Amino acid sequence: MTVEAPEHGIPGHLVAFVGALRTHGVAVGPGETVDAAEVITALDLLRRTEFREGLAAALLRRSGQRQVFDTLFDLYFPPALGAATGSIEVPRDGEGGPVDVDRLRDLLADLLRDGDEERLRELARAAVDALGTAGATGTGVQGMNTQPSWSAYQALRLMSPETLLAQIMAALSQPGDDAFTDEVRRREIRDRIARFRQLVQDEVRRRTAEQRGRDQVAKTAVPKQAEQVEFLSAYAEQLAQLRRTVHPLARRLAARLAVRRKHAKRGQLDMRRTLRRSMSTGGVPMKPAYRTRRPGRPELVILCDVSGSVAGFSHFTLLLVQALREQFSKVRVFAFVEKTDEVTHLFEPGAELSGVMQRVLREADLTAFDGHSDYGHALGSFAEHWGEAITSKTSLLILGDARTNYRDPNLTALRRMIGVARHAHWLNPEPRRQWGTGDSAATRYADVIPMHECRTAGQLADVVEALLPV
């Protein structure tokens, strides 16, 4: 392994690495940085796995940060520099001829069968060097030198490692193997193939960073942490990851609320009791007396848009509220698209929540005409059929992007609901700069009800923590 020699020495390189972690949302303080410096002095930098784990132990304090750390570690402490070097050579047709793809695939199949990761890593580097070049080095326009660009897609398309599964399974099969043994072996080979694909992608990222600069590559290569992923642009895998963060996020919120309650047990200053208490000492010293605070858990009513454009946001928010259910004396949930319907029973304690949004869309009466969002009609529908759900003890929470498809926003119904509720807030997953654009009635609603931008799980946690009762 070769470790990159930093321009300003290891300490400066570590500071740059820590700065990159902070840029990508990993909170690293001076204490963690000092610990990391101690790790560097204690470990052999050439033992890369131990070095990686030592820095991770020193710098990371929360779950969900490891993928960001590993990607940046590979950029700032790459395993090699320049072209591939190693014992594995890519098979070619003759001296300096084109790559013999069939022989290369046979070599890859042998290494995947044996599971030798170090040799697979060497093959990934050699294959990227031979097959992953998307451009040629030479003289370009006006005599300017052009450099090759690197493509993991091109290298993997030519090798097609996923198509080697049957060949590897045939080589590993033994007389008397049963179906269970075959399935275990098949999963193991699939994992090795997935790992090889990742090795190729890592090598392409390393070579690209050498050309374009690691900071430039980091802008697109470093994955966002789950709490930084925007609800409206998240794809299925990211939404699944977000759902897995619900309970850890709820635990952190509950812990912070416990601290707040501990420091908020006292009520307002009781001036009469304070003066009477001080009479025995002539007013010096004066010991303040406070009224006993008897906070009650409020009721919560949630109105959530479950149309396709904001379904991911509504689903995550409802799961978070479900996880924090003990903070409220009663929770009622209402979903809407064109009409509103109550779906509280789908979120009762012990309910299966894995497919809850599909059940909401399937079982609730939400559409009337064309199936497009109609906030005005939905607010009117709620006021007509469930208006009594909002009382002076109720905290009202509305979830949605406020895009009304140019229909009447029905501000009158919203004002009546807010006038009765104890608190009312609107959580909007769109960026604030988009409020009021196109068919968005967000600015009009924001004149009536406090509206909060909640594009990510991190923003949502901050808003929910501020809104939850103390």
VENZITA-V247661 format. One record per residue. N is the residue number from 1. PSI is psi as a letter, one per 40 degrees, with the letter a starting at -180 (999 if undefined). OMEGA is omega in radians with two decimals (NA if undefined). Layout:
BEGIN
n = [N & N]
psi = [PSI & PSI]
omega = [OMEGA & OMEGA]
END
This chain:
BEGIN
n = [1 & 2 & 3 & 4 & 5 & 6 & 7 & 8 & 9 & 10 & 11 & 12 & 13 & 14 & 15 & 16 & 17 & 18 & 19 & 20 & 21 & 22 & 23 & 24 & 25 & 26 & 27 & 28 & 29 & 30 & 31 & 32 & 33 & 34 & 35 & 36 & 37 & 38 & 39 & 40 & 41 & 42 & 43 & 44 & 45 & 46 & 47 & 48 & 49 & 50 & 51 & 52 & 53 & 54 & 55 & 56 & 57 & 58 & 59 & 60 & 61 & 62 & 63 & 64 & 65 & 66 & 67 & 68 & 69 & 70 & 71 & 72 & 73 & 74 & 75 & 76 & 77 & 78 & 79 & 80 & 81 & 82 & 83 & 84 & 85 & 86 & 87 & 88 & 89 & 90 & 91 & 92 & 93 & 94 & 95 & 96 & 97 & 98 & 99 & 100 & 101 & 102 & 103 & 104 & 105 & 106 & 107 & 108 & 109 & 110 & 111 & 112 & 113 & 114 & 115 & 116 & 117 & 118 & 119 & 120 & 121 & 122 & 123 & 124 & 125 & 126 & 127 & 128 & 129 & 130 & 131 & 132 & 133 & 134 & 135 & 136 & 137 & 138 & 139 & 140 & 141 & 142 & 143 & 144 & 145 & 146 & 147 & 148 & 149 & 150 & 151 & 152 & 153 & 154 & 155 & 156 & 157 & 158 & 159 & 160 & 161 & 162 & 163 & 164 & 165 & 166 & 167 & 168 & 169 & 170 & 171 & 172 & 173 & 174 & 175 & 176 & 177 & 178 & 179 & 180 & 181 & 182 & 183 & 184 & 185 & 186 & 187 & 188 & 189 & 190 & 191 & 192 & 193 & 194 & 195 & 196 & 197 & 198 & 199 & 200 & 201 & 202 & 203 & 204 & 205 & 206 & 207 & 208 & 209 & 210 & 211 & 212 & 213 & 214 & 215 & 216 & 217 & 218 & 219 & 220 & 221 & 222 & 223 & 224 & 225 & 226 & 227 & 228 & 229 & 230 & 231 & 232 & 233 & 234 & 235 & 236 & 237 & 238 & 239 & 240 & 241 & 242 & 243 & 244 & 245 & 246 & 247 & 248 & 249 & 250 & 251 & 252 & 253 & 254 & 255 & 256 & 257 & 258 & 259 & 260 & 261 & 262 & 263 & 264 & 265 & 266 & 267 & 268 & 269 & 270 & 271 & 272 & 273 & 274 & 275 & 276 & 277 & 278 & 279 & 280 & 281 & 282 & 283 & 284 & 285 & 286 & 287 & 288 & 289 & 290 & 291 & 292 & 293 & 294 & 295 & 296 & 297 & 298 & 299 & 300 & 301 & 302 & 303 & 304 & 305 & 306 & 307 & 308 & 309 & 310 & 311 & 312 & 313 & 314 & 315 & 316 & 317 & 318 & 319 & 320 & 321 & 322 & 323 & 324 & 325 & 326 & 327 & 328 & 329 & 330 & 331 & 332 & 333 & 334 & 335 & 336 & 337 & 338 & 339 & 340 & 341 & 342 & 343 & 344 & 345 & 346 & 347 & 348 & 349 & 350 & 351 & 352 & 353 & 354 & 355 & 356 & 357 & 358 & 359 & 360 & 361 & 362 & 363 & 364 & 365 & 366 & 367 & 368 & 369 & 370 & 371 & 372 & 373 & 374 & 375 & 376 & 377 & 378 & 379 & 380 & 381 & 382 & 383 & 384 & 385 & 386 & 387 & 388 & 389 & 390 & 391 & 392 & 393 & 394 & 395 & 396 & 397 & 398 & 399 & 400 & 401 & 402 & 403 & 404 & 405 & 406 & 407 & 408 & 409 & 410 & 411 & 412 & 413 & 414 & 415 & 416 & 417 & 418 & 419 & 420 & 421 & 422 & 423 & 424 & 425 & 426 & 427 & 428 & 429 & 430 & 431 & 432 & 433 & 434 & 435 & 436 & 437 & 438 & 439 & 440 & 441 & 442 & 443 & 444 & 445 & 446 & 447 & 448 & 449 & 450 & 451 & 452 & 453 & 454 & 455 & 456 & 457 & 458 & 459 & 460 & 461 & 462 & 463 & 464 & 465 & 466 & 467 & 468 & 469 & 470]
psi = [i & h & h & h & h & i & d & f & i & d & d & d & d & d & d & d & d & d & d & d & d & d & d & f & e & h & h & h & i & d & d & d & d & d & d & d & d & d & d & d & d & d & i & h & d & e & g & d & d & d & d & d & d & d & d & d & d & d & d & h & e & i & i & e & e & d & d & d & d & d & d & d & d & d & d & d & g & i & e & i & i & a & i & h & h & a & e & h & i & h & h & i & g & i & h & e & a & i & h & g & d & d & d & d & d & d & d & d & d & d & d & d & d & d & f & g & d & d & d & d & d & d & d & d & d & d & d & d & d & d & e & e & h & e & i & i & h & a & h & a & h & f & e & h & h & i & i & i & i & i & h & d & d & d & d & d & d & d & d & g & d & d & e & e & d & d & d & d & d & d & d & e & i & i & h & e & h & i & d & d & d & d & d & d & d & d & d & d & d & d & d & d & d & d & d & d & d & d & d & d & d & d & d & d & d & d & d & d & d & d & d & e & h & d & d & d & d & d & d & d & d & h & i & i & i & d & e & e & h & h & d & e & e & h & i & d & d & d & d & d & d & d & d & e & e & d & d & d & d & d & d & d & d & d & d & d & d & d & d & d & d & d & e & f & d & i & a & i & h & g & d & d & d & d & d & d & d & e & d & e & e & e & e & h & i & h & h & i & i & i & i & h & h & g & h & i & h & i & i & h & h & h & h & h & h & f & i & d & d & e & d & d & d & d & d & d & d & d & d & d & d & d & d & f & d & e & e & i & d & h & h & h & h & h & i & i & c & d & i & i & i & h & f & d & d & e & e & i & h & e & i & h & e & d & f & d & d & d & d & d & d & d & d & i & g & e & i & d & c & e & e & i & h & g & d & d & d & d & d & d & d & d & d & d & d & f & d & e & d & h & a & e & e & h & h & h & h & h & h & i & e & f & h & e & f & f & i & h & e & f & d & d & d & d & d & d & d & d & d & d & i & d & i & h & i & h & h & h & e & i & i & d & e & e & h & e & i & b & e & h & f & d & d & d & d & d & e & d & i & h & h & h & h & g & d & i & d & d & d & d & d & d & d & d & d & d & d & i & i & 999]
omega = [3.08 & 3.11 & -3.11 & 3.10 & -3.08 & -3.11 & -3.06 & 3.10 & -3.11 & -3.14 & 3.12 & 3.11 & 3.11 & 3.12 & 3.10 & 3.11 & 3.11 & 3.10 & 3.10 & 3.09 & 3.13 & 3.14 & -3.09 & 2.93 & 3.09 & -3.10 & 3.12 & -3.12 & 3.13 & -3.14 & 3.12 & 3.13 & 3.08 & 3.09 & 3.13 & 3.10 & 3.08 & 3.11 & -3.12 & -3.13 & -3.05 & -3.03 & 3.05 & -3.08 & -3.14 & 3.06 & -2.86 & -3.13 & 3.11 & 3.13 & 3.11 & -3.09 & 3.11 & 3.11 & 3.12 & 3.13 & -3.10 & -2.95 & -3.04 & -3.12 & -3.11 & 3.07 & 3.10 & -3.10 & -2.98 & -3.11 & 3.07 & -3.14 & -3.08 & -3.14 & 3.14 & 3.10 & 3.14 & 3.11 & -3.07 & 3.09 & -3.05 & -3.12 & -3.11 & 3.06 & 3.04 & -3.06 & -3.09 & 3.01 & -3.14 & -3.07 & -3.10 & 3.07 & 3.13 & 3.13 & 3.14 & 3.05 & -3.14 & -3.12 & 3.13 & -3.12 & 3.13 & -3.13 & 3.04 & -3.01 & -3.12 & 3.11 & 3.09 & 3.12 & 3.08 & 3.10 & 3.11 & 3.13 & 3.12 & -3.11 & 3.08 & 3.10 & -3.10 & 3.13 & 3.13 & -3.03 & -3.12 & 3.10 & 3.03 & 3.10 & 3.10 & 3.12 & 3.11 & 3.13 & -3.13 & -3.12 & 3.09 & -3.14 & -3.06 & -3.02 & -2.99 & -3.14 & -3.10 & 3.13 & -3.07 & 3.05 & 3.13 & -3.14 & -3.08 & -3.10 & 3.10 & 3.04 & -3.12 & 3.11 & 3.07 & -3.13 & 3.10 & 2.98 & -3.00 & -3.06 & 3.04 & -3.14 & -3.10 & -3.13 & -3.10 & 3.11 & -3.13 & -3.13 & 3.13 & -3.05 & -3.10 & -3.14 & -3.14 & -3.05 & -3.10 & 3.13 & -3.13 & 3.13 & 3.13 & -3.14 & -3.08 & -3.06 & 3.13 & 3.07 & 3.11 & 3.10 & 3.10 & -3.07 & -3.13 & 3.12 & 3.12 & -3.11 & 3.10 & -3.14 & -3.13 & 3.13 & 3.13 & 3.13 & 3.09 & 3.09 & 3.12 & 3.10 & 3.12 & 3.13 & 3.11 & 3.09 & 3.12 & 3.11 & 3.10 & 3.14 & 3.09 & -3.13 & 3.10 & 3.12 & 3.13 & -3.12 & 3.12 & 3.13 & 3.10 & -3.13 & -2.99 & -3.08 & -3.05 & -3.14 & 3.13 & 3.14 & -3.10 & -3.11 & -3.11 & -3.04 & -3.07 & -3.13 & 3.06 & 2.99 & -3.07 & -3.08 & 3.12 & -3.13 & 3.13 & -3.07 & -2.99 & 3.13 & -3.09 & 3.04 & -2.96 & -3.11 & 3.12 & 3.10 & 3.08 & 3.09 & 3.09 & -3.14 & 3.12 & -3.14 & -3.04 & -3.03 & 3.02 & 3.12 & 3.12 & 3.12 & 3.12 & 3.10 & 3.13 & 3.11 & 3.13 & 3.10 & 3.11 & 3.10 & 3.12 & -3.14 & 3.13 & -3.11 & -3.09 & -3.12 & -3.11 & 3.05 & -3.13 & 3.13 & 3.08 & -3.04 & -3.11 & -3.13 & 3.13 & -3.13 & 3.14 & 3.14 & -3.06 & -3.10 & -3.11 & -3.13 & -3.12 & 3.12 & 3.13 & -0.11 & 3.11 & -3.13 & -3.08 & 3.03 & -3.08 & 3.05 & 3.12 & -3.10 & -3.13 & -3.13 & 3.07 & 3.12 & -3.09 & 2.98 & 3.14 & 3.03 & -3.12 & 3.00 & -3.04 & 3.03 & -3.13 & 3.07 & -3.00 & -3.04 & -3.08 & -3.05 & 3.14 & 3.12 & -3.12 & -3.12 & -3.12 & -3.12 & 3.12 & 3.09 & 3.12 & 3.11 & 3.09 & 3.14 & 3.13 & -3.00 & -3.08 & 3.12 & -3.07 & 3.12 & 3.12 & 3.10 & 3.04 & -3.06 & 3.12 & 3.11 & 3.10 & 2.91 & 2.96 & 3.09 & -3.12 & 3.08 & -3.12 & -3.14 & -3.09 & -3.07 & 3.12 & -3.11 & 3.09 & 3.10 & -3.13 & -3.13 & 3.09 & -2.99 & -3.06 & 3.14 & -3.01 & -3.10 & 3.07 & 3.10 & 3.10 & -3.10 & -3.07 & -2.97 & -3.06 & 3.11 & -2.97 & -3.06 & -3.14 & -3.04 & -3.01 & 3.10 & 3.10 & -3.09 & 3.07 & -3.06 & -3.12 & 3.13 & 3.14 & 3.11 & 3.10 & 3.11 & 3.11 & -3.11 & -3.11 & -2.99 & -3.07 & -3.12 & -3.12 & 3.13 & -3.14 & 3.11 & 3.13 & 3.10 & -2.96 & 2.89 & -3.10 & 3.14 & 3.12 & -3.12 & 3.10 & -3.11 & 3.08 & 3.09 & -2.95 & -3.05 & 3.08 & 3.11 & -3.11 & -3.12 & 3.09 & 3.13 & -3.13 & 3.13 & 3.14 & 3.13 & 3.13 & -3.13 & -3.12 & -3.14 & -3.13 & -3.01 & 3.06 & 3.06 & 3.07 & -3.14 & 3.12 & 3.09 & -3.04 & -3.10 & 3.13 & 3.04 & -3.10 & -3.11 & -3.14 & 3.13 & 3.12 & 3.12 & 3.12 & -3.11 & -3.12 & 3.05 & -3.04 & -3.11 & 3.11 & 3.08 & -3.11 & 3.05 & -3.07 & -3.02 & 3.06 & -3.11 & -3.06 & 3.05 & -3.14 & -3.09 & -3.07 & 3.11 & 3.11 & 3.09 & -3.13 & 3.14 & -3.14 & -3.12 & -3.13 & 3.11 & 3.14 & -3.07 & -3.08 & -3.09 & 3.05 & NA]
END
